[in-house]
Amino acid sequence: MNERDQRIVDVIRALREGEVVTYGDIAEDAGYPKLSRLVGRILATTDEDLPWWRVVNSVGRLVPGHEREQSAQLRSEGVKVSDGRVHKARFGRFSSQRPGRP
């Protein structure tokens, strides 16, 4: 894995329970603010055991085809999910503690 991809994986791995962020947030935190699609590709193709369910698109939409599993995972962490979208998370973009991630 190259350094860029490893930095992205490290950011994803650091997400904590109840934290929901976007692909763009991950890319920006890793130092590659214009590479949100790369984050999605890495999540879709990696063999790493990553908390993929904590990453959604910019409006909170769940991963197409994985909505049931993702919403169950998020709900178990205290995240409010309905209609295929995240509405409120304990931490991250969809938290009342926004802006920024601690």
N, CA, C and O atoms as a printed pandas DataFrame, in Angstrom:
     atom_number atom_name residue_name chain_id  residue_number  x_coord  y_coord  z_coord
0              1         N          MET        A               1    0.855   -1.179    0.000
1              2        CA          MET        A               1    0.000    0.000    0.000
2              3         C          MET        A               1    0.897    1.237    0.000
3              4         O          MET        A               1    1.864    1.316    0.757
4              5         N          ASN        A               2    0.562    2.200   -0.860
5              6        CA          ASN        A               2    1.379    3.410   -0.913
6              7         C          ASN        A               2    1.073    4.322    0.276
7              8         O          ASN        A               2    0.105    4.108    1.006
8              9         N          GLU        A               3    1.913    5.341    0.456
9             10        CA          GLU        A               3    1.799    6.235    1.612
10            11         C          GLU        A               3    0.455    6.967    1.644
11            12         O          GLU        A               3   -0.145    7.111    2.709
12            13         N          ARG        A               4   -0.013    7.423    0.501
13            14        CA          ARG        A               4   -1.294    8.139    0.436
14            15         C          ARG        A               4   -2.440    7.252    0.910
15            16         O          ARG        A               4   -3.247    7.660    1.745
16            17         N          ASP        A               5   -2.506    6.043    0.376
17            18        CA          ASP        A               5   -3.564    5.117    0.768
18            19         C          ASP        A               5   -3.458    4.749    2.245
19            20         O          ASP        A               5   -4.473    4.616    2.929
20            21         N          GLN        A               6   -2.234    4.586    2.734
21            22        CA          GLN        A               6   -2.036    4.249    4.147
22            23         C          GLN        A               6   -2.525    5.375    5.049
23            24         O          GLN        A               6   -3.114    5.112    6.097
24            25         N          ARG        A               7   -2.290    6.622    4.660
25            26        CA          ARG        A               7   -2.768    7.756    5.456
26            27         C          ARG        A               7   -4.289    7.758    5.515
27            28         O          ARG        A               7   -4.869    8.044    6.563
28            29         N          ILE        A               8   -4.936    7.444    4.407
29            30        CA          ILE        A               8   -6.396    7.376    4.370
30            31         C          ILE        A               8   -6.892    6.246    5.269
31            32         O          ILE        A               8   -7.830    6.435    6.044
32            33         N          VAL        A               9   -6.275    5.091    5.170
33            34        CA          VAL        A               9   -6.650    3.945    6.016
34            35         C          VAL        A               9   -6.463    4.291    7.493
35            36         O          VAL        A               9   -7.297    3.926    8.321
36            37         N          ASP        A              10   -5.390    4.984    7.827
37            38        CA          ASP        A              10   -5.131    5.353    9.217
38            39         C          ASP        A              10   -6.227    6.272    9.763
39            40         O          ASP        A              10   -6.634    6.131   10.917
40            41         N          VAL        A              11   -6.703    7.206    8.946
41            42        CA          VAL        A              11   -7.779    8.102    9.375
42            43         C          VAL        A              11   -9.057    7.298    9.604
43            44         O          VAL        A              11   -9.749    7.500   10.602
44            45         N          ILE        A              12   -9.366    6.405    8.700
45            46        CA          ILE        A              12  -10.577    5.579    8.848
46            47         C          ILE        A              12  -10.466    4.714   10.104
47            48         O          ILE        A              12  -11.419    4.598   10.874
48            49         N          ARG        A              13   -9.326    4.125   10.297
49            50        CA          ARG        A              13   -9.111    3.246   11.454
50            51         C          ARG        A              13   -9.273    4.018   12.772
51            52         O          ARG        A              13   -9.653    3.432   13.785
52            53         N          ALA        A              14   -8.993    5.310   12.764
53            54        CA          ALA        A              14   -9.070    6.133   13.983
54            55         C          ALA        A              14  -10.493    6.567   14.334
55            56         O          ALA        A              14  -10.711    7.131   15.406
56            57         N          LEU        A              15  -11.460    6.317   13.460
57            58        CA          LEU        A              15  -12.836    6.709   13.769
58            59         C          LEU        A              15  -13.311    5.942   14.993
59            60         O          LEU        A              15  -13.049    4.748   15.141
60            61         N          ARG        A              16  -14.016    6.652   15.867
61            62        CA          ARG        A              16  -14.469    6.010   17.099
62            63         C          ARG        A              16  -15.940    5.648   17.042
63            64         O          ARG        A              16  -16.673    6.110   16.168
64            65         N          GLU        A              17  -16.348    4.844   17.954
65            66        CA          GLU        A              17  -17.740    4.404   18.024
66            67         C          GLU        A              17  -18.662    5.619   18.099
67            68         O          GLU        A              17  -18.445    6.528   18.901
68            69         N          GLY        A              18  -19.692    5.623   17.256
69            70        CA          GLY        A              18  -20.651    6.718   17.239
70            71         C          GLY        A              18  -20.230    7.908   16.396
71            72         O          GLY        A              18  -20.959    8.898   16.323
72            73         N          GLU        A              19  -19.073    7.833   15.761
73            74        CA          GLU        A              19  -18.578    8.914   14.908
74            75         C          GLU        A              19  -18.944    8.601   13.458
75            76         O          GLU        A              19  -18.681    7.504   12.965
76            77         N          VAL        A              20  -19.552    9.578   12.783
77            78        CA          VAL        A              20  -19.908    9.406   11.379
78            79         C          VAL        A              20  -19.353   10.594   10.612
79            80         O          VAL        A              20  -19.594   11.748   10.967
80            81         N          VAL        A              21  -18.611   10.301    9.563
81            82        CA          VAL        A              21  -17.989   11.328    8.735
82            83         C          VAL        A              21  -18.239   11.010    7.265
83            84         O          VAL        A              21  -18.776    9.955    6.929
84            85         N          THR        A              22  -17.846   11.927    6.402
85            86        CA          THR        A              22  -18.020   11.720    4.970
86            87         C          THR        A              22  -16.701   11.284    4.329
87            88         O          THR        A              22  -15.628   11.380    4.923
88            89         N          TYR        A              23  -16.828   10.803    3.098
89            90        CA          TYR        A              23  -15.640   10.450    2.325
90            91         C          TYR        A              23  -14.722   11.664    2.217
91            92         O          TYR        A              23  -13.502   11.543    2.327
92            93         N          GLY        A              24  -15.318   12.829    2.000
93            94        CA          GLY        A              24  -14.540   14.067    1.899
94            95         C          GLY        A              24  -13.829   14.430    3.190
95            96         O          GLY        A              24  -12.698   14.915    3.162
96            97         N          ASP        A              25  -14.486   14.198    4.329
97            98        CA          ASP        A              25  -13.841   14.452    5.622
98            99         C          ASP        A              25  -12.594   13.587    5.772
99           100         O          ASP        A              25  -11.547   14.059    6.216
100          101         N          ILE        A              26  -12.719   12.319    5.398
101          102        CA          ILE        A              26  -11.583   11.397    5.490
102          103         C          ILE        A              26  -10.448   11.872    4.606
103          104         O          ILE        A              26   -9.297   11.931    5.038
104          105         N          ALA        A              27  -10.773   12.214    3.358
105          106        CA          ALA        A              27   -9.748   12.680    2.421
106          107         C          ALA        A              27   -9.048   13.933    2.954
107          108         O          ALA        A              27   -7.823   14.039    2.895
108          109         N          GLU        A              28   -9.824   14.865    3.468
109          110        CA          GLU        A              28   -9.245   16.104    3.996
110          111         C          GLU        A              28   -8.358   15.831    5.204
111          112         O          GLU        A              28   -7.246   16.352    5.286
112          113         N          ASP        A              29   -8.838   15.017    6.143
113          114        CA          ASP        A              29   -8.044   14.700    7.333
114          115         C          ASP        A              29   -6.747   13.983    6.981
115          116         O          ASP        A              29   -5.746   14.126    7.683
116          117         N          ALA        A              30   -6.763   13.215    5.904
117          118        CA          ALA        A              30   -5.561   12.495    5.465
118          119         C          ALA        A              30   -4.594   13.398    4.697
119          120         O          ALA        A              30   -3.455   13.015    4.430
120          121         N          GLY        A              31   -5.061   14.601    4.345
121          122        CA          GLY        A              31   -4.206   15.530    3.613
122          123         C          GLY        A              31   -4.435   15.545    2.119
123          124         O          GLY        A              31   -3.614   16.075    1.370
124          125         N          TYR        A              32   -5.555   14.962    1.668
125          126        CA          TYR        A              32   -5.877   14.884    0.239
126          127         C          TYR        A              32   -7.314   15.341    0.011
127          128         O          TYR        A              32   -8.175   14.531   -0.333
128          129         N          PRO        A              33   -7.581   16.642    0.202
129          130        CA          PRO        A              33   -8.963   17.132    0.226
130          131         C          PRO        A              33   -9.778   16.927   -1.047
131          132         O          PRO        A              33  -11.004   17.022   -0.987
132          133         N          LYS        A              34   -9.184   16.663   -2.150
133          134        CA          LYS        A              34   -9.954   16.486   -3.389
134          135         C          LYS        A              34  -10.110   15.018   -3.794
135          136         O          LYS        A              34  -10.537   14.722   -4.909
136          137         N          LEU        A              35   -9.767   14.115   -2.897
137          138        CA          LEU        A              35   -9.763   12.701   -3.256
138          139         C          LEU        A              35  -10.814   11.881   -2.510
139          140         O          LEU        A              35  -10.534   10.764   -2.074
140          141         N          SER        A              36  -12.012   12.424   -2.360
141          142        CA          SER        A              36  -13.065   11.689   -1.647
142          143         C          SER        A              36  -13.444   10.396   -2.371
143          144         O          SER        A              36  -13.775    9.401   -1.726
144          145         N          ARG        A              37  -13.400   10.404   -3.688
145          146        CA          ARG        A              37  -13.716    9.173   -4.439
146          147         C          ARG        A              37  -12.685    8.080   -4.177
147          148         O          ARG        A              37  -13.018    6.895   -4.168
148          149         N          LEU        A              38  -11.450    8.478   -3.967
149          150        CA          LEU        A              38  -10.405    7.505   -3.640
150          151         C          LEU        A              38  -10.723    6.832   -2.299
151          152         O          LEU        A              38  -10.493    5.634   -2.137
152          153         N          VAL        A              39  -11.243    7.589   -1.357
153          154        CA          VAL        A              39  -11.621    7.017   -0.063
154          155         C          VAL        A              39  -12.655    5.912   -0.281
155          156         O          VAL        A              39  -12.538    4.830    0.294
156          157         N          GLY        A              40  -13.648    6.175   -1.095
157          158        CA          GLY        A              40  -14.658    5.170   -1.408
158          159         C          GLY        A              40  -14.070    3.946   -2.068
159          160         O          GLY        A              40  -14.449    2.818   -1.755
160          161         N          ARG        A              41  -13.142    4.167   -2.983
161          162        CA          ARG        A              41  -12.502    3.037   -3.672
162          163         C          ARG        A              41  -11.706    2.195   -2.695
163          164         O          ARG        A              41  -11.762    0.966   -2.739
164          165         N          ILE        A              42  -10.968    2.848   -1.816
165          166        CA          ILE        A              42  -10.178    2.111   -0.824
166          167         C          ILE        A              42  -11.099    1.290    0.064
167          168         O          ILE        A              42  -10.829    0.117    0.320
168          169         N          LEU        A              43  -12.181    1.894    0.536
169          170        CA          LEU        A              43  -13.118    1.163    1.392
170          171         C          LEU        A              43  -13.740   -0.027    0.660
171          172         O          LEU        A              43  -13.983   -1.073    1.261
172          173         N          ALA        A              44  -13.992    0.135   -0.623
173          174        CA          ALA        A              44  -14.638   -0.928   -1.398
174          175         C          ALA        A              44  -13.684   -2.065   -1.760
175          176         O          ALA        A              44  -14.132   -3.183   -2.017
176          177         N          THR        A              45  -12.387   -1.801   -1.785
177          178        CA          THR        A              45  -11.454   -2.805   -2.291
178          179         C          THR        A              45  -10.439   -3.324   -1.284
179          180         O          THR        A              45   -9.756   -4.308   -1.567
180          181         N          THR        A              46  -10.318   -2.709   -0.141
181          182        CA          THR        A              46   -9.275   -3.115    0.807
182          183         C          THR        A              46   -9.627   -4.413    1.528
183          184         O          THR        A              46  -10.798   -4.743    1.715
184          185         N          ASP        A              47   -8.600   -5.126    1.920
185          186        CA          ASP        A              47   -8.762   -6.312    2.751
186          187         C          ASP        A              47   -8.629   -5.960    4.231
187          188         O          ASP        A              47   -8.798   -6.814    5.101
188          189         N          GLU        A              48   -8.321   -4.686    4.505
189          190        CA          GLU        A              48   -8.184   -4.218    5.891
190          191         C          GLU        A              48   -9.540   -4.294    6.587
191          192         O          GLU        A              48  -10.580   -4.096    5.958
192          193         N          ASP        A              49   -9.525   -4.577    7.871
193          194        CA          ASP        A              49  -10.748   -4.597    8.674
194          195         C          ASP        A              49  -10.989   -3.176    9.186
195          196         O          ASP        A              49  -10.462   -2.785   10.227
196          197         N          LEU        A              50  -11.787   -2.414    8.446
197          198        CA          LEU        A              50  -12.021   -1.004    8.755
198          199         C          LEU        A              50  -13.485   -0.762    9.114
199          200         O          LEU        A              50  -14.361   -1.493    8.654
200          201         N          PRO        A              51  -13.758    0.253    9.929
201          202        CA          PRO        A              51  -15.131    0.589   10.287
202          203         C          PRO        A              51  -15.833    1.364    9.160
203          204         O          PRO        A              51  -16.159    2.541    9.317
204          205         N          TRP        A              52  -16.055    0.704    8.050
205          206        CA          TRP        A              52  -16.623    1.318    6.840
206          207         C          TRP        A              52  -17.988    1.925    7.088
207          208         O          TRP        A              52  -18.364    2.896    6.432
208          209         N          TRP        A              53  -18.734    1.365    8.028
209          210        CA          TRP        A              53  -20.099    1.824    8.284
210          211         C          TRP        A              53  -20.141    3.230    8.862
211          212         O          TRP        A              53  -21.211    3.837    8.902
212          213         N          ARG        A              54  -19.016    3.766    9.308
213          214        CA          ARG        A              54  -18.956    5.108    9.877
214          215         C          ARG        A              54  -18.700    6.179    8.824
215          216         O          ARG        A              54  -18.533    7.352    9.154
216          217         N          VAL        A              55  -18.670    5.777    7.560
217          218        CA          VAL        A              55  -18.400    6.712    6.461
218          219         C          VAL        A              55  -19.601    6.732    5.524
219          220         O          VAL        A              55  -20.066    5.689    5.065
220          221         N          VAL        A              56  -20.099    7.952    5.244
221          222        CA          VAL        A              56  -21.269    8.143    4.389
222          223         C          VAL        A              56  -20.985    9.256    3.392
223          224         O          VAL        A              56  -19.927    9.883    3.432
224          225         N          ASN        A              57  -21.944    9.498    2.492
225          226        CA          ASN        A              57  -21.719   10.593    1.548
226          227         C          ASN        A              57  -22.019   11.935    2.211
227          228         O          ASN        A              57  -22.386   11.981    3.385
228          229         N          SER        A              58  -21.866   13.009    1.472
229          230        CA          SER        A              58  -21.928   14.358    2.046
230          231         C          SER        A              58  -23.282   14.738    2.637
231          232         O          SER        A              58  -23.353   15.662    3.448
232          233         N          VAL        A              59  -24.349   14.055    2.257
233          234        CA          VAL        A              59  -25.668   14.355    2.823
234          235         C          VAL        A              59  -26.110   13.275    3.816
235          236         O          VAL        A              59  -27.259   13.264    4.259
236          237         N          GLY        A              60  -25.201   12.377    4.157
237          238        CA          GLY        A              60  -25.491   11.361    5.152
238          239         C          GLY        A              60  -26.095   10.081    4.615
239          240         O          GLY        A              60  -26.514    9.217    5.386
240          241         N          ARG        A              61  -26.141    9.953    3.301
241          242        CA          ARG        A              61  -26.728    8.762    2.699
242          243         C          ARG        A              61  -25.854    7.530    2.936
243          244         O          ARG        A              61  -24.629    7.584    2.831
244          245         N          LEU        A              62  -26.511    6.431    3.253
245          246        CA          LEU        A              62  -25.806    5.178    3.503
246          247         C          LEU        A              62  -25.308    4.555    2.198
247          248         O          LEU        A              62  -25.739    4.937    1.110
248          249         N          VAL        A              63  -24.401    3.597    2.323
249          250        CA          VAL        A              63  -23.801    2.950    1.157
250          251         C          VAL        A              63  -24.861    2.136    0.414
251          252         O          VAL        A              63  -25.450    1.223    0.992
252          253         N          PRO        A              64  -25.112    2.456   -0.861
253          254        CA          PRO        A              64  -26.116    1.711   -1.635
254          255         C          PRO        A              64  -25.821    0.209   -1.649
255          256         O          PRO        A              64  -24.693   -0.220   -1.891
256          257         N          GLY        A              65  -26.865   -0.571   -1.384
257          258        CA          GLY        A              65  -26.729   -2.017   -1.345
258          259         C          GLY        A              65  -26.322   -2.562    0.011
259          260         O          GLY        A              65  -26.368   -3.771    0.236
260          261         N          HIS        A              66  -25.925   -1.678    0.915
261          262        CA          HIS        A              66  -25.487   -2.093    2.252
262          263         C          HIS        A              66  -26.230   -1.329    3.340
263          264         O          HIS        A              66  -25.796   -1.295    4.492
264          265         N          GLU        A              67  -27.345   -0.719    2.971
265          266        CA          GLU        A              67  -28.074    0.133    3.909
266          267         C          GLU        A              67  -28.509   -0.604    5.179
267          268         O          GLU        A              67  -28.378   -0.076    6.283
268          269         N          ARG        A              68  -29.014   -1.798    5.019
269          270        CA          ARG        A              68  -29.517   -2.541    6.186
270          271         C          ARG        A              68  -28.392   -2.832    7.181
271          272         O          ARG        A              68  -28.536   -2.581    8.378
272          273         N          GLU        A              69  -27.292   -3.353    6.690
273          274        CA          GLU        A              69  -26.161   -3.669    7.564
274          275         C          GLU        A              69  -25.560   -2.405    8.171
275          276         O          GLU        A              69  -25.256   -2.366    9.363
276          277         N          GLN        A              70  -25.391   -1.370    7.347
277          278        CA          GLN        A              70  -24.790   -0.130    7.824
278          279         C          GLN        A              70  -25.676    0.535    8.879
279          280         O          GLN        A              70  -25.178    0.986    9.910
280          281         N          SER        A              71  -26.976    0.598    8.629
281          282        CA          SER        A              71  -27.855    1.243    9.614
282          283         C          SER        A              71  -27.875    0.451   10.922
283          284         O          SER        A              71  -27.930    1.054   11.994
284          285         N          ALA        A              72  -27.831   -0.873   10.866
285          286        CA          ALA        A              72  -27.797   -1.683   12.084
286          287         C          ALA        A              72  -26.511   -1.409   12.876
287          288         O          ALA        A              72  -26.547   -1.259   14.098
288          289         N          GLN        A              73  -25.392   -1.346   12.177
289          290        CA          GLN        A              73  -24.114   -1.060   12.834
290          291         C          GLN        A              73  -24.154    0.321   13.490
291          292         O          GLN        A              73  -23.761    0.480   14.646
292          293         N          LEU        A              74  -24.628    1.308   12.745
293          294        CA          LEU        A              74  -24.665    2.679   13.270
294          295         C          LEU        A              74  -25.623    2.800   14.442
295          296         O          LEU        A              74  -25.294    3.430   15.447
296          297         N          ARG        A              75  -26.801    2.208   14.328
297          298        CA          ARG        A              75  -27.764    2.264   15.441
298          299         C          ARG        A              75  -27.200    1.636   16.702
299          300         O          ARG        A              75  -27.456    2.116   17.806
300          301         N          SER        A              76  -26.433    0.567   16.544
301          302        CA          SER        A              76  -25.831   -0.090   17.712
302          303         C          SER        A              76  -24.817    0.824   18.406
303          304         O          SER        A              76  -24.445    0.588   19.555
304          305         N          GLU        A              77  -24.372    1.876   17.695
305          306        CA          GLU        A              77  -23.420    2.841   18.247
306          307         C          GLU        A              77  -24.119    4.136   18.672
307          308         O          GLU        A              77  -23.458    5.121   19.002
308          309         N          GLY        A              78  -25.441    4.133   18.665
309          310        CA          GLY        A              78  -26.189    5.301   19.115
310          311         C          GLY        A              78  -26.448    6.356   18.059
311          312         O          GLY        A              78  -26.827    7.479   18.392
312          313         N          VAL        A              79  -26.253    6.022   16.803
313          314        CA          VAL        A              79  -26.469    6.962   15.701
314          315         C          VAL        A              79  -27.928    6.873   15.250
315          316         O          VAL        A              79  -28.484    5.780   15.135
316          317         N          LYS        A              80  -28.542    8.029   14.997
317          318        CA          LYS        A              80  -29.924    8.052   14.512
318          319         C          LYS        A              80  -29.922    7.983   12.988
319          320         O          LYS        A              80  -29.363    8.840   12.303
320          321         N          VAL        A              81  -30.565    6.934   12.484
321          322        CA          VAL        A              81  -30.623    6.670   11.050
322          323         C          VAL        A              81  -32.076    6.434   10.666
323          324         O          VAL        A              81  -32.783    5.686   11.341
324          325         N          SER        A              82  -32.527    7.070    9.581
325          326        CA          SER        A              82  -33.849    6.761    9.021
326          327         C          SER        A              82  -33.863    7.163    7.558
327          328         O          SER        A              82  -33.117    8.043    7.128
328          329         N          ASP        A              83  -34.721    6.506    6.810
329          330        CA          ASP        A              83  -34.860    6.785    5.377
330          331         C          ASP        A              83  -33.533    6.708    4.632
331          332         O          ASP        A              83  -33.303    7.470    3.692
332          333         N          GLY        A              84  -32.653    5.786    5.049
333          334        CA          GLY        A              84  -31.386    5.592    4.357
334          335         C          GLY        A              84  -30.357    6.672    4.571
335          336         O          GLY        A              84  -29.405    6.796    3.800
336          337         N          ARG        A              85  -30.549    7.480    5.647
337          338        CA          ARG        A              85  -29.623    8.588    5.923
338          339         C          ARG        A              85  -29.310    8.685    7.404
339          340         O          ARG        A              85  -30.114    8.302    8.254
340          341         N          VAL        A              86  -28.134    9.200    7.694
341          342        CA          VAL        A              86  -27.751    9.519    9.072
342          343         C          VAL        A              86  -28.352   10.881    9.398
343          344         O          VAL        A              86  -28.215   11.837    8.634
344          345         N          HIS        A              87  -29.020   10.953   10.544
345          346        CA          HIS        A              87  -29.617   12.218   10.968
346          347         C          HIS        A              87  -28.910   12.829   12.163
347          348         O          HIS        A              87  -28.869   14.050   12.311
348          349         N          LYS        A              88  -28.352   11.977   13.018
349          350        CA          LYS        A              88  -27.614   12.499   14.165
350          351         C          LYS        A              88  -26.657   11.428   14.672
351          352         O          LYS        A              88  -27.028   10.271   14.872
352          353         N          ALA        A              89  -25.413   11.857   14.873
353          354        CA          ALA        A              89  -24.384   10.961   15.392
354          355         C          ALA        A              89  -23.819   11.547   16.676
355          356         O          ALA        A              89  -23.970   12.738   16.945
356          357         N          ARG        A              90  -23.177   10.715   17.456
357          358        CA          ARG        A              90  -22.561   11.198   18.697
358          359         C          ARG        A              90  -21.361   12.093   18.413
359          360         O          ARG        A              90  -21.114   13.057   19.138
360          361         N          PHE        A              91  -20.617   11.773   17.360
361          362        CA          PHE        A              91  -19.415   12.530   17.002
362          363         C          PHE        A              91  -19.351   12.674   15.490
363          364         O          PHE        A              91  -20.016   11.937   14.762
364          365         N          GLY        A              92  -18.542   13.637   15.014
365          366        CA          GLY        A              92  -18.316   13.790   13.583
366          367         C          GLY        A              92  -19.243   14.788   12.936
367          368         O          GLY        A              92  -19.859   15.608   13.616
368          369         N          ARG        A              93  -19.344   14.721   11.625
369          370        CA          ARG        A              93  -20.088   15.680   10.822
370          371         C          ARG        A              93  -21.556   15.799   11.217
371          372         O          ARG        A              93  -22.124   16.887   11.133
372          373         N          PHE        A              94  -22.164   14.733   11.633
373          374        CA          PHE        A              94  -23.599   14.725   11.905
374          375         C          PHE        A              94  -23.901   14.858   13.393
375          376         O          PHE        A              94  -24.977   14.483   13.857
376          377         N          SER        A              95  -22.949   15.390   14.121
377          378        CA          SER        A              95  -23.081   15.592   15.555
378          379         C          SER        A              95  -23.418   17.047   15.848
379          380         O          SER        A              95  -23.114   17.937   15.054
380          381         N          SER        A              96  -24.040   17.277   16.982
381          382        CA          SER        A              96  -24.292   18.654   17.400
382          383         C          SER        A              96  -23.007   19.302   17.870
383          384         O          SER        A              96  -22.971   20.513   18.087
384          385         N          GLN        A              97  -21.943   18.517   18.033
385          386        CA          GLN        A              97  -20.636   19.043   18.457
386          387         C          GLN        A              97  -19.833   19.586   17.283
387          388         O          GLN        A              97  -18.729   20.093   17.480
388          389         N          ARG        A              98  -20.350   19.493   16.095
389          390        CA          ARG        A              98  -19.704   19.979   14.891
390          391         C          ARG        A              98  -19.491   21.467   15.045
391          392         O          ARG        A              98  -20.358   22.035   15.709
392          393         N          PRO        A              99  -18.537   22.195   14.578
393          394        CA          PRO        A              99  -17.606   21.846   13.524
394          395         C          PRO        A              99  -16.369   21.130   14.030
395          396         O          PRO        A              99  -16.004   21.209   15.203
396          397         N          GLY        A             100  -15.749   20.441   13.114
397          398        CA          GLY        A             100  -14.488   19.780   13.388
398          399         C          GLY        A             100  -14.648   18.495   14.161
399          400         O          GLY        A             100  -15.666   18.257   14.811
400          401         N          ARG        A             101  -13.634   17.685   14.079
401          402        CA          ARG        A             101  -13.607   16.430   14.831
402          403         C          ARG        A             101  -12.585   16.585   15.938
403          404         O          ARG        A             101  -11.468   17.043   15.700
404          405         N          PRO        A             102  -12.965   16.204   17.145
405          406        CA          PRO        A             102  -11.981   16.287   18.233
406          407         C          PRO        A             102  -10.862   15.295   18.043
407          408         O          PRO        A             102   -9.948   15.230   18.866
